[in-house]
Amino acid sequence: MTYMCDCKQITEEDVREWARLGFAPTAEDLIAALGFSDASSCGRCATEIHKYLVLMRLAAKEGGSASGR
């Protein structure tokens, strides 16, 4: 299991599931939706999670799979 966010314990699998479900926020919306702005997290991973989410959604549309970060 690979964590993309240690503070919120968000894994690559979580992000892949969000992509499958069509979750498509901006990086700023992602920060708000996942609580990255609260005191328990640094928020540095929001941009990388957003990029990975976009990649997963593109791969799903193309019927392929994107791997790696």
N, C-alpha and C positions, 0 to 999 in steps of 0.2 A: 504494500500500500504506500503510495507516494503522496505526501502532504504538499499541497500548494500553499496552504496557510497554516502555520503552526499555531497561531493565536486562536483561530476559530476551528482548527482541526478539519479543514476542508481538503478533501482528497481529489485526485484526478478523476476518480470514478464519480464523485459528486458532480463535478463540472460536466462530465460526459452525459450524465443523466439530465442535467439542466438543459443541455443542448438538445437532447432527444425530445424533451418536453417543450422546446421552443422558447425557453427563457432567453431574452435578448436585450438586456439592459445596457445602458452606457456604463462606462467605468464609474462615473459619479453616482448613478443609480445603484450600481452594485455595492458601492461603499455604504449607501444608506440602507439598502435592502438586507445586507448581511451584518450590519452593525459594526462595520470597520471603524466607525468614528467614535466608538465608545472607549472608555479607559482601558478595557481589557485587550485591545488590539492596536497594532501599529499602523495597519492599513497599507503598508508598502506592497503587498501582494495583489491589490485590487487590479492594477493595470495588467499584470501578467495573467491573472485569472480571466480577465476580460478578453485578452488576446487568445488565450487557449479556448475559451468559450466560442469565439468567432471561428476559429479553426475547426472545432468540432462540428459546428453548425454547417460550415461550408462542406466539410467531408460528408456529412449526412445528406446534404442536398445532391452531392455528386455520386452518392452511393458507395463511396469508398471509406477509407479510414485514415485519419491523420494520427500519427504517433509522435511521441516526444514532445519536448517543450522548448 
